[in-house]
Amino acid sequence: MDRPGKKTAAAIHTEIAREVSRLLARVFAERQHRGRTDLEAVETGLRVALHQAGSAALTELLRYEAPAADQHQLQCRCGHHAQYQGLRSKPVLTVVGPARVERPYYLCSRCHQGQFPADAELDIVDTESSPGVRRMHALVGQEEPFDHGREQMRVLAGLEVTTKAVERTAEAIGGDIAQREQQQIRRAVQLDLPVVVGQPIPVLYVQMDGTGVPVVKKETEGRKGKIDGQPAHTREAKLGCVFTQTAWDKEGFAIRDPDSTTYTGAIETAEEFGKRLYLEAWTRGWSRAQKKVVIGDGAEWIWNLADPYFPGAVQIVDLYHARQHLWELTRKLYPNDATNQKAWIKVHQKRLLDKGKIEKLVTSLRSIESTNPEVREKIRTEADYFERNAERMRYPKFRWQHLFVGSGVIEAGCKTVIGSRLKRSGMFWTVRGANAILALRCCQLTDALRTTGRPAAPHNLNFCVAHPCLVHFGSCLHS
C-alpha cells in the first residue's frame, strides 16, 4: 500500500467532521422543535454517523496503488510466476461497518491460480469479514445461540450479520483452536514439552468429569443408549479443570485460589482426553507442584487415567458422590420409609463413610440379606464400588491435610462451560461443531488465567505458534 499519509488523514478528518455536523444539525433542530433531547437517539445516531465516517475512511485507507513496473510478477506455488492483472475490489465488513478494499490481483498463466497478496496482509483471505468482526463472531458464538449472537452484534455493535455467519466463523475459529491443541497434545505424547519455570506450587488439583451433549442422529449410529434397547441421543463431553490452593479457613477447610481455574475438554475417548488434561496440568506447573491431587466421581474411566497420566497424585473420590451411592442403596432397602432410611444413613454414612472406615462399611454392606434379586445386585454393586475406592475415601486423612474432598469445581464447570451453551432446549450438535464451540469456551475462560491470573478479556482468538496459548491483540503474552 502506498497511499500518502496526509491525504488519508485529511480524508478521515473531513468525513468524520461532515457526518458529525449533519447529526448535530438534526439534533439541534429536533431539540428546538420538541424542547428536549432524546439522549438514546443522539448517542445511537452518533454511533451510526461515526461508523459511516469510519467506513468511508477505511475504504480510502484500503485503496492500494498499482504496483511499480518491477513488481508486476510474483512467485506462484506451482513454480512459475503470476502476472499483475490490475486492481480488484471486494466488500469487507469491519467493526465500523461495510467498507471496500481495492488491491492488486495476480494470475498465473500456467496453473490459473490467482493471488491477492494484500488479502494475506490484511488477514481477509477467503472472507469478507475483518479480523475484528471475526473476533466478535467467535465471542458471541461461544457465549450464546448463534441467532442470539447475531442480535447482539446488531444491538451492541451496530453490525448487521447473518446467523449463519456467526455459526460458521465461531466454529471455524474454534476448530482452528482445537486443531492447534491437537498439535500440542502430539508434542506432549512425544515428550516434547516446554519447561515451565516458576515458584513451587503448594497444592495443584486436577478434576475431571463428563456430561452428555445432544447430537444429531448420525453421531450416535451403533451406540447404545442408557436404556436397554433404546438408541443413544447424546455423546459424552469430557471436561477437566486445573486449579491451585494455598490456604484454608478457620475450620481447616480448603480455599481455592481465586481465578486459578483453567479448563480443557472435548467429545473424545478417555485415552485422548487423558493426554489433553495431562498437557493442561503440565502447562499449569504440574512438575512444580509440591502436592498433587486428582478428584473425580466414581466413574472408572477417571481412575483409569489417574495412574498413568498423574502418577504420585493423591486420589480422592468426591465425598458427595459417595454419599449419593449410600442414599440410592437405602432407598432400595427401605422404599417409602423415611425414618428407617435416615437411621440407616446415620450409621453407614456418618459413622463409617465420613470417617473413612471403608472396610467396615464394605463388611456391613455385604452382610445385608434380601430376598429381592434387584436389591441383592444393588448391594453387591455398591459394596464393590466402596471396596474398589477404599484408599480414595480416607476423608479424615484428606481433611487433616486441608485438602478438598469434593469435585464441585468440575461439576459446576460441566454446567457453565458445557451445559449453559451446548445443552439448551432444541439443540443438536455434530461432534465437530460441539468440539469447536467447547474449544472456544475453554479458551475464553482459560487463556488469560494461564499468563495473567485474571479473568479472560475478549481477544482475537489467534493461536501463538510457540506456546499453548492464544495471542491477545497481536502479541504473545509469553514474550
C-alpha positions in Angstrom: 0.0 0.0 0.0 1.5 3.3 -1.0 -1.1 6.0 -0.1 0.1 9.4 1.2 -0.5 9.5 4.9 -1.5 13.2 5.0 -4.2 12.6 2.3 -5.7 9.6 4.2 -5.7 11.5 7.5 -7.3 14.5 5.8 -9.9 12.3 4.2 -10.7 10.7 7.6 -10.9 14.1 9.3 -13.1 15.6 6.6 -15.5 12.6 6.6 -15.9 12.5 10.3 -16.5 16.2 10.5 -19.1 16.1 7.8 -21.1 13.2 9.4 -20.9 14.7 12.9 -22.0 18.1 11.5 -25.0 16.5 9.8 -26.0 14.8 13.0 -25.6 17.8 15.2 -27.8 19.8 12.8 -30.6 17.2 13.2 -30.2 17.1 17.0 -30.4 20.9 17.4 -33.4 21.0 15.0 -35.2 18.3 17.0 -34.5 19.9 20.3 -35.8 23.3 19.1 -38.9 21.6 17.7 -39.6 19.4 20.8 -37.9 21.3 23.5 -35.9 18.3 24.8 -33.0 16.0 23.8 -33.5 12.3 23.3 -30.1 11.1 24.6 -30.5 7.5 23.4 -31.4 8.7 19.9 -28.5 11.1 19.9 -25.9 8.5 21.0 -27.2 5.9 18.6 -27.2 8.4 15.8 -23.7 9.5 16.7 -22.5 5.9 16.5 -24.1 5.5 13.1 -22.5 8.7 11.9 -19.1 7.7 13.2 -19.5 4.2 11.7 -20.3 5.8 8.3 -17.3 8.1 8.6 -15.1 5.1 9.6 -16.3 3.0 6.7 -15.5 5.8 4.3 -12.2 6.3 5.9 -11.3 2.6 5.8 -12.3 2.4 2.2 -9.9 5.2 1.5 -7.2 3.6 3.6 -7.6 0.2 1.9 -7.3 1.5 -1.6 -4.0 0.1 -2.8 -1.9 1.7 -5.6 -1.0 -0.3 -8.7 2.4 -2.0 -8.2 5.5 -0.5 -9.8 6.7 -2.0 -13.1 9.4 -4.1 -11.4 6.7 -5.7 -9.1 4.3 -6.9 -11.8 5.1 -10.6 -11.2 5.1 -12.8 -8.1 6.2 -16.3 -7.4 3.4 -18.9 -7.8 3.1 -22.1 -5.8 3.4 -24.1 -9.0 6.9 -22.8 -9.5 6.1 -20.3 -12.2 5.3 -16.6 -12.0 1.9 -14.9 -11.6 1.5 -11.7 -13.6 -0.2 -8.5 -12.4 -3.7 -8.2 -13.9 -5.0 -4.9 -12.4 -6.8 -3.7 -9.2 -9.8 -5.7 -8.0 -12.2 -4.7 -5.2 -14.3 -6.6 -2.7 -16.6 -5.7 0.2 -15.3 -6.2 3.8 -17.4 -5.9 6.9 -15.4 -4.1 9.5 -16.1 -3.2 13.2 -17.3 0.3 11.9 -19.5 -1.1 9.1 -19.1 -2.1 5.4 -16.0 -0.9 3.6 -14.3 -1.9 0.4 -10.7 -3.0 -0.3 -9.1 -2.4 -3.7 -5.9 -4.3 -4.2 -3.6 -5.8 -6.9 -4.6 -9.1 -8.5 -2.1 -11.5 -9.9 -2.8 -14.6 -12.1 -0.6 -17.5 -13.1 -1.0 -18.4 -16.8 0.1 -22.0 -16.2 -2.0 -23.1 -13.2 -4.6 -20.3 -13.5 -4.4 -19.7 -9.8 -5.0 -16.0 -8.7 -3.3 -14.2 -5.9 -4.3 -11.2 -3.7 -1.2 -10.5 -1.6 -2.9 -7.7 0.2 -5.6 -10.1 1.5 -3.0 -12.1 3.4 -1.5 -8.9 4.8 -5.0 -7.8 6.0 -6.0 -11.3 7.2 -9.1 -11.4 4.9 -8.2 -14.3 2.7 -11.4 -16.1 1.5 -13.5 -14.0 3.8 -15.5 -10.7 3.7 -15.2 -10.1 7.4 -12.4 -8.2 9.1 -10.3 -9.8 11.9 -12.1 -7.6 14.4 -15.6 -8.8 13.2 -14.5 -12.4 13.2 -13.4 -12.0 16.8 -16.8 -10.6 17.6 -18.4 -13.6 15.9 -16.4 -16.0 17.9 -17.0 -14.2 21.2 -20.8 -14.1 20.8 -20.9 -17.5 19.2 -19.3 -19.3 22.1 -21.5 -17.5 24.6 -25.0 -17.7 23.2 -27.0 -19.5 20.5 -25.9 -18.2 17.1 -29.1 -16.3 16.4 -28.7 -14.5 19.8 -25.2 -13.7 18.8 -26.5 -12.2 15.5 -28.8 -10.0 17.6 -26.0 -9.0 20.0 -23.9 -7.9 17.0 -26.8 -5.7 15.8 -27.7 -4.1 19.1 -24.3 -3.8 20.7 -22.0 -3.2 17.7 -24.5 -1.8 15.1 -23.5 -4.5 12.6 -25.9 -6.5 10.5 -24.7 -10.1 10.1 -26.4 -13.4 9.5 -26.9 -16.2 12.0 -25.0 -18.5 9.6 -22.1 -16.1 9.5 -21.8 -16.2 13.3 -22.1 -20.0 13.3 -19.5 -20.6 10.5 -17.0 -18.1 11.9 -17.3 -19.3 15.5 -17.0 -22.9 14.6 -14.1 -22.2 12.2 -12.1 -20.4 14.8 -13.0 -23.0 17.4 -12.0 -25.7 15.0 -8.6 -24.0 14.5 -8.0 -23.8 18.2 -8.9 -27.5 18.6 -6.5 -28.4 15.8 -3.7 -26.4 17.4 -4.5 -28.1 20.7 -4.1 -31.5 19.0 -0.7 -30.4 17.7 0.3 -29.5 21.3 -1.0 -32.9 22.5 1.0 -34.8 20.0 4.1 -32.9 21.2 3.2 -33.9 24.7 3.0 -37.5 23.8 6.5 -37.3 22.2 7.7 -35.6 25.5 8.5 -32.5 23.6 7.2 -30.1 26.2 8.4 -26.7 27.2 10.0 -26.4 30.6 7.6 -24.5 32.8 9.6 -22.4 35.2 8.4 -20.5 38.3 7.9 -20.7 42.0 6.8 -24.0 43.6 3.1 -24.6 43.8 1.8 -25.7 47.3 -1.2 -27.7 46.0 -2.3 -28.3 42.4 -5.6 -30.0 41.7 -6.8 -31.9 38.7 -10.5 -32.7 38.4 -12.4 -34.3 35.6 -16.0 -35.3 34.8 -18.3 -35.9 31.8 -21.7 -34.8 30.7 -23.9 -35.8 27.8 -24.3 -33.4 24.8 -27.3 -33.8 22.5 -26.1 -34.6 19.0 -27.6 -35.3 15.6 -28.6 -38.8 14.7 -25.6 -39.7 12.6 -23.3 -39.1 15.5 -24.9 -41.9 17.6 -25.1 -44.6 15.0 -24.2 -48.0 16.5 -24.1 -46.6 20.1 -26.2 -48.0 22.9 -28.4 -45.6 24.9 -28.8 -45.5 28.6 -32.0 -47.5 28.4 -31.7 -51.1 27.1 -33.0 -51.3 23.5 -33.0 -47.5 23.1 -30.6 -45.7 20.8 -28.2 -43.1 22.2 -29.2 -39.4 21.8 -26.1 -37.9 23.3 -22.3 -38.1 23.3 -20.2 -37.6 26.4 -18.2 -34.4 26.5 -15.3 -34.8 28.9 -14.2 -31.8 30.8 -11.1 -31.3 33.0 -10.0 -28.4 35.2 -6.8 -27.5 37.0 -6.6 -25.1 40.0 -4.4 -24.3 42.9 -4.9 -23.9 46.7 -2.6 -22.0 49.1 -4.9 -21.5 52.2 -7.7 -22.9 54.3 -10.3 -21.3 56.6 -10.6 -21.3 60.4 -12.3 -24.7 60.4 -9.5 -26.2 58.2 -11.5 -26.4 55.0 -9.6 -25.8 51.8 -10.0 -22.5 50.0 -9.4 -22.4 46.2 -7.1 -19.7 44.9 -9.3 -17.0 43.2 -9.2 -17.0 39.4 -6.9 -20.0 39.3 -9.2 -22.5 37.4 -8.5 -23.4 33.8 -10.5 -25.8 31.6 -10.0 -28.2 28.8 -12.4 -30.6 27.2 -13.8 -32.3 24.1 -16.0 -35.2 22.9 -13.4 -37.8 22.6 -12.2 -41.1 24.1 -10.9 -41.3 27.6 -7.4 -42.0 26.3 -7.4 -38.9 24.1 -8.8 -36.9 27.0 -6.1 -38.1 29.4 -3.4 -36.7 27.1 -5.3 -33.4 26.8 -5.7 -33.0 30.6 -2.1 -34.0 31.2 -0.9 -31.2 28.9 -3.1 -28.7 30.7 -1.8 -29.8 34.1 1.8 -29.6 32.8 1.2 -26.1 31.4 -0.1 -25.1 34.9 3.1 -26.3 36.6 2.4 -29.9 37.4 6.2 -30.5 37.7 6.5 -27.7 40.3 3.6 -28.8 42.5 4.6 -29.9 46.0 1.3 -31.7 46.4 -0.7 -33.1 43.5 -4.4 -34.1 43.9 -6.8 -35.8 41.5 -10.5 -35.6 42.4 -13.4 -37.2 40.5 -16.6 -39.2 41.0 -16.7 -43.0 40.8 -16.5 -43.3 37.0 -13.9 -46.0 36.2 -12.5 -44.1 33.2 -11.4 -41.3 35.5 -9.3 -43.6 37.7 -8.0 -45.5 34.7 -6.4 -42.2 33.7 -5.2 -41.1 37.1 -2.3 -43.5 37.5 -0.7 -43.3 34.0 -1.1 -39.6 33.5 -0.9 -38.3 37.0 1.4 -40.7 38.9 2.1 -39.9 42.5 -1.0 -37.8 43.0 -3.4 -38.1 45.9 -6.6 -39.7 44.5 -9.9 -38.6 46.1 -13.4 -39.8 45.2 -15.9 -36.9 45.6 -17.4 -37.3 49.1 -20.9 -36.2 48.0 -20.9 -38.7 45.1 -20.0 -41.4 47.5 -22.8 -40.3 49.9 -25.2 -40.4 46.9 -24.4 -44.1 46.4 -25.5 -44.8 50.0 -28.7 -42.9 49.6 -29.5 -44.8 46.5 -29.0 -48.0 48.3 -31.0 -47.1 51.4 -34.0 -46.1 49.1 -33.8 -49.6 47.7 -33.6 -51.2 51.2 -36.4 -49.1 52.7 -38.6 -47.7 50.0 -41.1 -45.1 51.1 -39.7 -45.3 54.7 -38.0 -42.1 55.5 -37.5 -42.9 59.2 -35.5 -46.1 58.5 -33.7 -44.5 55.6 -32.3 -41.8 57.9 -31.4 -44.2 60.6 -29.5 -46.4 58.2 -27.7 -43.4 56.7 -26.8 -42.2 60.1 -24.8 -45.4 60.7 -23.4 -46.0 57.3 -22.6 -42.5 56.2 -21.8 -40.5 59.3 -20.1 -43.2 61.3 -18.4 -45.1 58.6 -18.1 -43.4 55.2 -17.5 -39.8 56.5 -14.9 -41.2 59.0 -13.1 -43.1 56.3 -13.9 -46.6 57.8 -14.4 -48.1 54.4 -13.5 -51.7 55.2 -16.2 -51.7 58.0 -18.6 -50.1 55.6 -18.0 -52.8 53.0 -18.4 -55.6 55.6 -21.6 -54.1 56.7 -23.0 -53.9 53.2 -22.0 -57.5 52.4 -23.8 -58.7 55.5 -27.2 -57.3 54.4 -29.6 -60.0 53.4 -32.5 -59.6 50.9 -34.9 -61.8 49.1 -35.2 -59.3 46.3 -32.8 -60.1 43.4 -32.6 -56.5 42.3 -31.7 -55.3 45.8 -29.1 -58.1 46.2 -27.5 -57.0 43.0 -27.5 -53.3 44.1 -25.9 -54.3 47.4 -23.2 -56.2 45.6 -22.5 -53.4 43.2 -22.2 -50.8 45.9 -20.0 -53.0 48.1 -17.7 -53.5 45.2 -17.7 -49.7 44.5 -16.6 -48.8 48.0 -14.1 -51.7 48.2 -12.5 -50.6 44.9 -12.2 -47.0 46.0 -11.3 -47.5 49.7 -8.0 -45.6 49.6 -9.6 -42.8 47.7 -12.2 -42.3 50.6 -9.9 -41.6 53.6 -11.7 -38.4 54.1 -10.5 -37.6 57.7 -6.9 -38.0 56.4 -7.6 -35.7 53.5 -9.3 -33.1 55.8 -6.3 -33.2 58.1 -4.1 -32.2 55.1 -6.6 -29.3 54.4 -7.5 -30.8 51.0 -10.7 -30.6 49.1 -12.8 -33.7 49.2 -15.5 -32.7 46.7 -15.5 -32.2 42.9 -17.8 -29.2 42.9 -15.4 -27.2 40.8 -15.6 -29.5 37.8 -19.3 -30.2 38.3 -20.0 -26.5 38.2 -17.7 -26.4 35.1 -19.8 -29.0 33.3 -22.8 -26.8 33.8 -21.3 -23.4 33.0 -18.7 -24.4 30.3 -20.7 -27.2 28.6 -24.4 -27.2 29.7 -25.2 -23.5 29.5 -24.1 -23.4 25.8 -24.4 -26.9 24.4 -27.3 -28.4 26.2 -30.1 -25.8 25.6 -33.6 -26.8 24.6 -33.8 -28.0 21.0 -30.0 -28.1 20.3 -28.4 -31.0 18.4 -24.8 -30.8 17.5 -22.3 -32.6 15.3 -19.2 -33.7 17.2 -17.1 -31.3 15.2 -19.3 -28.4 15.9 -19.6 -29.1 19.6 -15.9 -29.6 20.0 -15.2 -26.3 18.1 -17.5 -24.3 20.5 -16.2 -26.2 23.5 -12.6 -25.3 22.5 -13.7 -21.6 22.2 -15.4 -21.6 25.6 -12.4 -23.3 27.3 -10.1 -20.9 25.6 -12.1 -17.8 26.6 -12.2 -19.0 30.3 -8.7 -20.3 30.4 -6.2 -18.4 28.3 -5.7 -15.2 30.3 -5.5 -17.1 33.5 -2.6 -19.1 32.2 -0.5 -16.0 31.9 -2.0 -13.1 33.9 -4.1 -14.7 36.7 -7.0 -12.5 35.6 -10.4 -13.4 34.0 -10.2 -13.6 30.3 -10.9 -10.5 28.2 -12.1 -10.5 24.6 -9.2 -11.4 22.2 -8.6 -12.1 18.6 -8.5 -15.9 19.2 -5.3 -16.4 17.2 -3.0 -19.2 18.4 0.6 -18.5 19.4 2.9 -20.7 17.5 5.5 -21.1 20.2 3.2 -21.7 23.2 0.0 -23.5 24.1 -1.8 -20.2 24.5 -3.6 -17.6 22.4 -2.2 -14.3 21.2 -4.1 -11.4 22.7 -4.4 -8.4 20.5 -1.5 -9.5 18.3 1.2 -10.1 20.9 2.1 -13.2 22.7 1.7 -12.9 26.4 4.7 -15.1 27.0 7.0 -12.6 25.3 
